[in-house]
Amino acid sequence: MELQDVFLLLGGLALFLYGMNTMCANLEVAAGDRLKSVLETLTSNRLLGVLVGAGITAVIQSSSATTVMVVGFVNSGLMTLTQAVGVIMGANIGTTVTGLLIALDIGMIAPLIAFVGVALTMLSKKEKVACVGQIIAGLGILFIGMDLMSSAMAPLREYEPFIQLLTRFSNPILGILTGMIFTAIIQSSSASIGILQALAFSGLIGLDSAVYVLFGQNIGTCITAVLAALGGNRNAKRTTIIHLTFNVIGTALFTAICLLTPFVEVIQGFLPGDVPSQIAVTHVIFNITTTVVLFPFGDKLAAFSRKVLPDLPTQELDDGIHLEFVDERSMGSTAIALSELRKQEALMFALAAANVEMAFDALLQRSPVLLDLVSKQEDTIDQYNAEITRCISRVSTHEMSSTDSDRFSRMLEVCSNIERIGDHAMNMAEYLPALQERKIQLDASTTTELEGLRTMTKQALDAITFADDGDKLSMLETVSRLEKESDDRNKQYRTAQLDRMRDGGTSAELSILYSEMLTDIERLLDHTLNIAEALAGVQVPK
């Protein structure tokens, strides 16, 4: 094998992986947050989960990408551990499509497939059609890479040391370890099985040696999901245990079948002389049979993962707020990020709304204790703002649909307005020291007016809903009405305060402070309206 052949092999592998990544990335752009809706239909129906897992994996040609997506959904709470079992089983079935297409020698028309995909991408002005074009182009590039690898390996047929190495793969342990380690290194079972089929196309390996490598490749593909789950919660880690257990049981089962029955000979007799097809069919039988055998024990697999990785007896709280998601480059990252950020913004908003209540209480009850609580909670709100903004900025650097990009932009608007509500609540509470130092008392009329504005502000804040199924237009109408009413009252109260000051009913110092309070309350309602508009999909005024 010459240096040129080595370069050709590496280039073919690069094209194969690039094509797979292109398909995965563009499915993410095309589907985006709708992946969440698809998964919500799964409920507890494991069979439907198998079908969805198989379908997604068949499109993107990567069970690793599907499994990483599942890990992310479980980590963010979009999917339960039990639901994940079915999708993982389906992913193992879906990944066999790559081998079948390679066995059909679809590489002959790979350049045409790539051309059609590129033409769709360049000629279409519609984003979704362009994404479909990228997926088709990625498929063509994948098979062009496959052909390059096959051509590069042809000279190895005459290289005796390599032939002797391949004959050792008939040893089950050595074959399984080889397939497992190689697949773990390149993090793609489709690519490693493709290379195995390329060896078969070149006449370098038969099914009797390839079969154990094939089984090991199914175990090795789990490494990608394991790496993705390292930073996740315990359920995310349990998902990878289920994936690994599924493939280990399948490998043990089929290794025993191959050693104790004429399984290999039957497959060879069914497809004589066509080793690539024999490998593809064996891969299909392996995953479908393992799924059928383990399907009734889905709950047992989930229970086993909990036993291997039990809940911690105590959960220590982290210092500060720190949000982390599964790798933003993985499929499903848009849905994961949107779902998680919605939850975090809802929590941030709840803190800001509580601070508004405590700020009014601090003033009306003249409570320094409540002032301290508002100050501490304001620090937490600022932490949420910094972390949510950081996460949105990080996720937004990756490819996504224009619709999802708009959602992230509106999230930034919401986050900014929540932070400003927190600031105005802090301003309100900080009027207390000035009142106490100057021994200023709130007169009855001012107190009554503040109580009225407090009620109106609370109604507006309570109307805000972050739930996906909430009536956003009704929310917007309510907040808009309350904001207008508060503006009208604000003007009335300013005039009334000036009248009281002229009549000697209140001091000039209180009038100045009260005017500043009214400004903060007015701004607070403005930001609440901005949030309602952003959540309802209305452009927030600058």
VMD Tcl script that draws the C-alpha trace (Angstrom):
set ca {
  {0.00 0.00 0.00}
  {1.58 3.26 -1.16}
  {1.42 6.68 0.47}
  {-1.06 7.79 -2.17}
  {-3.42 4.97 -1.14}
  {-3.16 6.04 2.51}
  {-4.12 9.61 1.55}
  {-6.98 8.24 -0.55}
  {-8.23 6.16 2.41}
  {-8.08 9.12 4.79}
  {-9.77 11.37 2.25}
  {-12.53 8.82 1.72}
  {-13.10 8.51 5.46}
  {-13.19 12.32 5.75}
  {-15.84 12.56 3.01}
  {-17.86 9.74 4.60}
  {-17.91 11.49 8.01}
  {-18.47 14.92 6.47}
  {-21.45 13.67 4.50}
  {-22.95 12.13 7.63}
  {-22.39 15.33 9.62}
  {-23.99 17.40 6.84}
  {-27.13 15.26 6.90}
  {-27.35 15.47 10.69}
  {-26.81 19.24 10.84}
  {-29.41 20.00 8.18}
  {-32.01 17.74 9.74}
  {-31.48 19.84 12.87}
  {-32.08 23.04 10.88}
  {-35.14 21.59 9.14}
  {-36.70 20.11 12.26}
  {-35.34 22.29 15.07}
  {-37.73 22.66 17.98}
  {-40.33 20.48 16.22}
  {-38.28 17.47 17.32}
  {-39.75 18.14 20.76}
  {-43.29 17.88 19.35}
  {-42.42 14.56 17.69}
  {-41.06 13.17 20.94}
  {-44.06 14.39 22.94}
  {-46.24 12.07 20.82}
  {-44.28 9.09 22.12}
  {-45.85 9.22 25.61}
  {-45.43 5.70 26.96}
  {-45.74 3.94 23.59}
  {-42.39 2.20 23.25}
  {-43.23 0.73 19.83}
  {-43.79 4.22 18.41}
  {-40.48 5.20 19.99}
  {-38.75 2.38 18.10}
  {-40.26 3.59 14.82}
  {-39.28 7.21 15.45}
  {-35.73 6.21 16.43}
  {-35.37 4.04 13.33}
  {-36.79 6.74 11.05}
  {-34.55 9.55 12.30}
  {-31.45 7.35 12.19}
  {-32.27 6.10 8.67}
  {-32.37 9.72 7.48}
  {-29.13 10.90 9.10}
  {-27.28 7.54 8.82}
  {-25.95 7.78 12.39}
  {-27.23 5.93 15.45}
  {-24.64 7.84 17.51}
  {-26.23 11.18 16.59}
  {-29.70 9.89 17.46}
  {-28.53 8.47 20.78}
  {-26.73 11.70 21.69}
  {-29.97 13.54 20.93}
  {-31.87 11.14 23.22}
  {-29.30 11.70 25.99}
  {-29.86 15.44 25.65}
  {-33.65 15.13 25.74}
  {-33.53 12.92 28.84}
  {-31.08 15.32 30.48}
  {-33.38 18.29 29.87}
  {-36.55 16.45 30.91}
  {-38.12 16.35 27.43}
  {-38.11 12.56 27.51}
  {-38.35 10.00 30.29}
  {-35.85 7.20 30.74}
  {-38.50 4.61 29.79}
  {-39.34 6.47 26.56}
  {-35.64 6.60 25.70}
  {-35.44 2.79 25.61}
  {-37.64 2.51 22.52}
  {-35.87 5.28 20.61}
  {-32.46 3.72 21.32}
  {-33.69 0.34 20.04}
  {-35.02 2.04 16.92}
  {-31.73 3.87 16.38}
  {-29.90 0.55 16.26}
  {-32.29 -0.66 13.54}
  {-32.13 2.60 11.58}
  {-28.34 2.57 11.38}
  {-28.43 -0.66 9.34}
  {-29.73 1.34 6.34}
  {-26.18 2.58 5.63}
  {-24.85 -0.94 5.24}
  {-27.75 -1.95 3.02}
  {-27.21 1.03 0.72}
  {-23.47 0.28 0.52}
  {-24.21 -3.37 -0.27}
  {-26.50 -2.26 -3.12}
  {-23.46 -0.42 -4.57}
  {-25.35 2.84 -4.66}
  {-21.92 4.47 -4.93}
  {-22.23 4.21 -8.73}
  {-24.80 7.00 -8.70}
  {-23.30 8.84 -5.70}
  {-22.02 11.76 -7.82}
  {-25.51 12.18 -9.29}
  {-27.04 12.16 -5.80}
  {-24.54 14.80 -4.67}
  {-25.26 16.90 -7.79}
  {-29.04 16.80 -7.20}
  {-28.52 17.85 -3.58}
  {-26.20 20.74 -4.46}
  {-28.56 21.89 -7.23}
  {-31.49 21.98 -4.79}
  {-29.40 23.89 -2.26}
  {-28.20 26.52 -4.73}
  {-31.37 27.01 -6.79}
  {-34.01 27.01 -4.05}
  {-34.79 30.18 -2.13}
  {-36.83 28.26 0.45}
  {-34.90 27.37 3.58}
  {-36.50 23.94 4.06}
  {-35.93 22.89 0.44}
  {-32.30 23.99 0.73}
  {-31.94 21.89 3.89}
  {-33.37 18.85 2.09}
  {-30.86 19.53 -0.68}
  {-28.02 19.56 1.85}
  {-29.22 16.24 3.28}
  {-29.28 14.69 -0.22}
  {-25.85 16.18 -1.02}
  {-24.50 14.79 2.26}
  {-25.75 11.33 1.29}
  {-23.99 11.56 -2.07}
  {-20.75 12.76 -0.47}
  {-20.98 9.89 2.02}
  {-21.02 7.29 -0.75}
  {-18.32 9.04 -2.77}
  {-16.15 8.71 0.34}
  {-17.12 5.05 0.56}
  {-15.94 4.44 -3.02}
  {-12.65 6.19 -2.32}
  {-12.03 3.96 0.71}
  {-12.76 0.82 -1.32}
  {-10.34 1.90 -4.05}
  {-7.64 2.74 -1.50}
  {-7.88 -0.71 0.11}
  {-7.66 -2.71 -3.12}
  {-3.81 -2.98 -3.04}
  {-4.02 -4.60 0.42}
  {-5.27 -7.80 -1.24}
  {-1.62 -8.58 -2.08}
  {-0.12 -7.44 1.24}
  {0.52 -10.65 3.18}
  {0.96 -9.19 6.74}
  {-2.42 -7.42 6.45}
  {-4.13 -10.57 5.18}
  {-2.71 -12.54 8.11}
  {-3.99 -9.88 10.52}
  {-7.51 -10.14 9.11}
  {-7.56 -13.93 9.50}
  {-7.16 -13.46 13.25}
  {-10.52 -11.69 13.40}
  {-12.17 -15.12 13.26}
  {-11.25 -15.26 16.96}
  {-14.43 -13.89 18.62}
  {-12.69 -11.96 21.41}
  {-10.09 -10.38 19.11}
  {-12.72 -9.53 16.46}
  {-15.11 -7.95 18.97}
  {-12.32 -5.92 20.62}
  {-11.03 -4.72 17.25}
  {-14.47 -3.59 16.09}
  {-15.23 -1.98 19.43}
  {-11.95 -0.03 19.70}
  {-11.89 1.15 16.09}
  {-15.51 2.35 16.21}
  {-14.90 4.09 19.55}
  {-11.97 5.96 17.98}
  {-13.83 7.26 14.91}
  {-17.15 7.52 16.85}
  {-19.29 6.18 14.02}
  {-20.50 2.62 13.61}
  {-21.80 3.48 10.12}
  {-18.31 4.57 9.06}
  {-16.57 1.59 10.64}
  {-19.07 -0.86 9.12}
  {-18.60 0.95 5.82}
  {-14.85 0.34 6.07}
  {-15.53 -3.31 6.89}
  {-17.67 -3.55 3.75}
  {-14.94 -1.78 1.77}
  {-12.54 -4.54 2.86}
  {-15.11 -7.06 1.68}
  {-15.53 -5.29 -1.68}
  {-11.75 -5.58 -2.10}
  {-11.88 -9.30 -1.35}
  {-9.83 -8.97 1.83}
  {-12.25 -10.36 4.39}
  {-15.05 -12.93 4.54}
  {-18.14 -13.05 6.73}
  {-16.59 -15.66 9.04}
  {-13.96 -13.08 10.11}
  {-16.10 -9.93 9.71}
  {-19.02 -11.07 11.84}
  {-17.29 -10.64 15.21}
  {-15.82 -7.28 14.19}
  {-19.37 -6.26 13.26}
  {-20.67 -7.18 16.71}
  {-17.88 -5.19 18.38}
  {-18.69 -2.17 16.23}
  {-22.19 -2.09 17.73}
  {-20.65 -1.81 21.21}
  {-18.05 0.76 20.13}
  {-20.68 3.15 18.81}
  {-21.90 3.69 22.40}
  {-18.80 5.75 23.22}
  {-20.20 8.89 21.55}
  {-23.29 8.88 23.77}
  {-21.16 8.09 26.83}
  {-19.02 11.17 26.16}
  {-22.15 13.31 25.62}
  {-23.63 12.17 28.94}
  {-20.55 12.91 31.05}
  {-21.77 16.42 31.83}
  {-25.43 15.45 32.12}
  {-27.63 14.41 35.02}
  {-27.98 10.84 36.29}
  {-30.85 10.00 33.94}
  {-28.72 11.06 30.97}
  {-25.97 8.72 32.15}
  {-28.52 5.94 32.63}
  {-29.57 6.37 29.00}
  {-26.04 5.47 27.89}
  {-26.09 2.45 30.23}
  {-29.25 1.24 28.47}
  {-27.63 1.76 25.06}
  {-24.48 -0.09 26.09}
  {-26.43 -2.92 27.77}
  {-28.57 -3.39 24.65}
  {-25.54 -3.86 22.41}
  {-23.56 -5.98 24.89}
  {-26.51 -8.39 25.27}
  {-26.94 -8.50 21.48}
  {-23.24 -9.21 20.99}
  {-23.22 -11.97 23.61}
  {-26.36 -13.53 22.10}
  {-25.08 -13.52 18.51}
  {-21.58 -14.61 19.42}
  {-23.12 -17.69 21.02}
  {-25.34 -18.22 17.95}
  {-22.33 -18.03 15.61}
  {-20.29 -20.44 17.73}
  {-23.07 -22.97 18.34}
  {-25.05 -22.86 15.07}
  {-24.26 -22.66 11.34}
  {-25.54 -19.03 11.28}
  {-22.61 -17.73 9.19}
  {-22.90 -20.58 6.69}
  {-26.64 -19.92 6.28}
  {-26.05 -16.24 5.49}
  {-23.23 -17.15 3.09}
  {-25.49 -19.66 1.35}
  {-28.30 -17.11 1.09}
  {-26.00 -14.52 -0.56}
  {-23.13 -16.53 -2.09}
  {-20.02 -14.57 -3.05}
  {-21.47 -11.19 -2.00}
  {-19.66 -10.49 1.29}
  {-20.70 -6.77 1.56}
  {-24.36 -7.82 1.36}
  {-23.74 -10.65 3.84}
  {-22.34 -8.09 6.32}
  {-25.31 -5.74 5.75}
  {-27.88 -8.52 6.22}
  {-26.12 -9.80 9.34}
  {-26.17 -6.27 10.76}
  {-29.92 -6.00 10.10}
  {-30.62 -9.41 11.66}
  {-28.45 -8.55 14.68}
  {-30.30 -5.33 15.51}
  {-33.84 -6.43 14.67}
  {-33.47 -9.70 16.59}
  {-31.92 -7.96 19.61}
  {-34.75 -5.40 19.56}
  {-37.44 -8.10 19.36}
  {-35.81 -10.08 22.20}
  {-35.30 -7.07 24.50}
  {-38.42 -5.05 23.59}
  {-40.63 -6.68 26.27}
  {-37.92 -5.95 28.85}
  {-37.68 -2.20 28.24}
  {-38.79 -1.40 31.79}
  {-36.27 -3.93 33.10}
  {-33.48 -2.21 31.15}
  {-34.48 1.14 32.68}
  {-34.61 -0.45 36.15}
  {-31.20 -2.06 35.58}
  {-29.70 1.33 34.67}
  {-31.10 2.78 37.91}
  {-29.57 -0.08 39.86}
  {-26.18 0.45 38.23}
  {-26.43 4.21 38.79}
  {-28.74 4.79 41.79}
  {-29.98 8.18 42.94}
  {-27.63 10.08 45.20}
  {-28.72 10.06 48.87}
  {-28.19 13.79 49.13}
  {-28.11 16.44 46.47}
  {-25.78 19.30 47.28}
  {-26.70 22.63 45.74}
  {-24.16 24.22 43.44}
  {-22.79 27.64 44.29}
  {-24.45 30.15 41.99}
  {-26.32 29.55 38.75}
  {-24.59 27.60 36.01}
  {-26.49 26.30 33.01}
  {-25.05 23.60 30.79}
  {-26.61 21.67 27.93}
  {-25.57 18.74 25.78}
  {-23.07 19.65 23.04}
  {-24.75 22.32 20.88}
  {-23.42 20.62 17.75}
  {-25.45 17.47 18.41}
  {-28.78 16.81 16.77}
  {-31.71 18.01 18.86}
  {-29.62 20.70 20.55}
  {-32.03 23.42 19.41}
  {-35.03 21.73 21.04}
  {-33.00 20.98 24.16}
  {-31.72 24.55 24.49}
  {-35.12 26.14 23.81}
  {-36.85 23.91 26.35}
  {-34.22 24.39 29.05}
  {-33.94 28.14 28.53}
  {-37.72 28.55 28.73}
  {-37.63 26.86 32.14}
  {-34.74 29.02 33.34}
  {-36.33 32.26 32.14}
  {-39.57 31.29 33.89}
  {-37.59 30.78 37.12}
  {-35.78 34.09 36.62}
  {-39.10 35.86 36.03}
  {-40.59 34.31 39.17}
  {-37.67 35.70 41.20}
  {-38.12 39.16 39.68}
  {-41.90 39.11 40.33}
  {-41.28 38.06 43.95}
  {-38.77 40.90 44.31}
  {-41.38 43.41 43.13}
  {-43.76 42.18 45.83}
  {-41.06 42.33 48.51}
  {-39.98 45.82 47.36}
  {-43.52 47.16 47.90}
  {-43.68 45.38 51.27}
  {-40.29 46.80 52.28}
  {-41.57 50.34 51.62}
  {-45.06 50.01 53.07}
  {-43.95 47.99 56.11}
  {-40.62 49.87 56.47}
  {-38.79 46.51 56.76}
  {-34.94 46.47 56.45}
  {-35.09 42.66 56.50}
  {-37.11 42.62 53.27}
  {-34.67 45.12 51.74}
  {-31.82 42.64 52.40}
  {-33.83 39.80 50.84}
  {-34.54 41.88 47.73}
  {-30.83 42.70 47.43}
  {-29.76 39.04 47.71}
  {-32.40 37.90 45.25}
  {-31.37 40.65 42.82}
  {-27.87 39.12 42.74}
  {-29.42 35.76 41.80}
  {-31.45 37.41 39.03}
  {-28.26 38.96 37.64}
  {-26.60 35.52 37.67}
  {-29.52 34.05 35.75}
  {-29.30 36.88 33.23}
  {-25.57 36.35 32.66}
  {-25.86 32.56 32.32}
  {-28.95 32.56 30.09}
  {-27.40 35.19 27.83}
  {-24.17 33.18 27.66}
  {-26.02 29.99 26.72}
  {-28.13 31.71 24.05}
  {-25.04 33.31 22.55}
  {-23.25 29.95 22.47}
  {-26.15 28.02 20.95}
  {-26.84 30.76 18.38}
  {-23.43 30.27 16.76}
  {-24.64 26.97 15.24}
  {-26.84 26.34 12.23}
  {-30.59 26.63 12.88}
  {-33.76 27.63 11.09}
  {-34.81 31.28 10.86}
  {-37.82 30.46 13.06}
  {-35.64 29.06 15.83}
  {-33.19 31.96 15.45}
  {-36.10 34.35 16.01}
  {-37.12 32.40 19.12}
  {-33.65 32.77 20.60}
  {-33.66 36.50 19.77}
  {-36.97 36.94 21.59}
  {-35.56 34.98 24.53}
  {-32.76 37.54 24.78}
  {-35.39 40.32 24.76}
  {-37.33 38.59 27.52}
  {-34.21 38.00 29.59}
  {-33.14 41.63 29.28}
  {-36.58 42.90 30.33}
  {-36.75 40.55 33.32}
  {-33.37 41.86 34.46}
  {-34.66 45.44 34.20}
  {-37.75 44.54 36.24}
  {-35.38 43.24 38.92}
  {-33.42 46.51 38.77}
  {-36.56 48.62 39.25}
  {-37.68 46.40 42.14}
  {-34.26 47.02 43.72}
  {-34.67 50.75 43.16}
  {-38.05 50.64 44.90}
  {-36.67 48.83 47.92}
  {-33.72 51.22 48.16}
  {-36.03 54.19 48.81}
  {-36.49 52.75 52.31}
  {-33.09 53.92 53.72}
  {-33.78 57.45 52.44}
  {-37.21 57.47 54.12}
  {-35.71 56.23 57.38}
  {-32.67 58.52 57.42}
  {-34.79 61.61 56.75}
  {-37.60 60.38 59.03}
  {-40.14 60.78 56.22}
  {-43.54 59.18 56.76}
  {-45.85 58.12 53.93}
  {-49.15 59.96 54.22}
  {-52.43 58.06 53.92}
  {-53.15 59.18 50.34}
  {-49.67 58.19 49.10}
  {-49.96 54.82 50.85}
  {-53.37 54.17 49.26}
  {-52.08 55.10 45.80}
  {-49.04 52.83 46.20}
  {-51.29 49.96 47.28}
  {-53.41 50.46 44.15}
  {-50.35 50.48 41.87}
  {-49.01 47.44 43.67}
  {-52.23 45.51 42.96}
  {-52.17 46.53 39.29}
  {-48.48 45.59 38.95}
  {-49.08 42.18 40.54}
  {-51.98 41.50 38.17}
  {-49.78 42.30 35.18}
  {-46.92 40.11 36.41}
  {-49.29 37.25 37.27}
  {-50.71 37.38 33.74}
  {-47.33 36.47 32.21}
  {-47.12 32.80 31.21}
  {-44.15 30.93 29.75}
  {-46.11 27.71 29.11}
  {-46.17 26.57 25.47}
  {-49.90 25.94 25.62}
  {-50.73 29.27 27.29}
  {-53.05 31.80 25.61}
  {-50.41 34.33 24.61}
  {-52.80 36.77 22.91}
  {-55.07 36.91 25.96}
  {-52.00 37.46 28.14}
  {-50.85 40.31 25.89}
  {-54.28 41.97 25.97}
  {-54.41 41.80 29.78}
  {-50.91 43.18 30.31}
  {-51.41 45.89 27.67}
  {-54.64 47.04 29.36}
  {-53.04 47.12 32.81}
  {-49.98 48.98 31.51}
  {-52.20 51.67 29.96}
  {-54.29 51.97 33.13}
  {-51.14 52.31 35.23}
  {-49.86 55.09 32.95}
  {-53.15 56.95 33.39}
  {-53.05 56.50 37.16}
  {-49.41 57.54 37.23}
  {-50.30 60.90 35.71}
  {-53.23 61.36 38.11}
  {-51.10 60.52 41.16}
  {-48.33 62.94 40.14}
  {-50.88 65.75 39.85}
  {-52.52 64.78 43.17}
  {-49.12 64.71 44.91}
  {-48.30 68.23 43.68}
  {-51.68 69.41 44.94}
  {-51.04 67.86 48.36}
  {-47.63 69.48 48.54}
  {-49.08 72.93 47.68}
  {-51.79 72.45 50.32}
  {-49.19 71.45 52.92}
  {-50.50 67.90 53.15}
  {-47.10 66.40 52.35}
  {-43.44 67.38 52.32}
  {-41.32 68.34 49.31}
  {-38.86 65.53 50.15}
  {-41.61 62.92 50.03}
  {-42.90 64.39 46.77}
  {-39.46 64.00 45.15}
  {-39.06 60.41 46.34}
  {-42.64 59.55 45.39}
  {-42.11 60.93 41.88}
  {-39.08 58.62 41.50}
  {-41.13 55.66 42.81}
  {-43.83 56.37 40.21}
  {-41.18 56.44 37.47}
  {-39.85 53.03 38.57}
  {-43.36 51.56 38.67}
  {-44.10 52.97 35.22}
  {-40.86 51.49 33.80}
  {-41.57 48.19 35.54}
  {-44.94 47.89 33.75}
  {-43.31 48.89 30.45}
  {-40.84 46.00 30.72}
  {-43.67 43.62 31.68}
  {-45.47 44.63 28.49}
  {-42.27 44.07 26.49}
  {-42.08 40.53 27.89}
  {-45.72 39.84 26.99}
  {-45.09 41.08 23.43}
  {-41.98 38.96 23.02}
  {-43.70 35.82 24.35}
  {-46.67 36.45 22.04}
  {-44.34 36.81 19.05}
  {-44.86 40.56 18.67}
  {-41.84 42.73 17.88}
  {-40.65 44.37 21.10}
  {-40.26 48.14 20.66}
  {-36.75 49.44 21.19}
}
mol new
graphics top color blue
foreach p $ca { graphics top sphere $p radius 0.5 }
foreach p [lrange $ca 0 end-1] q [lrange $ca 1 end] { graphics top cylinder $p $q radius 0.2 }
display resetview
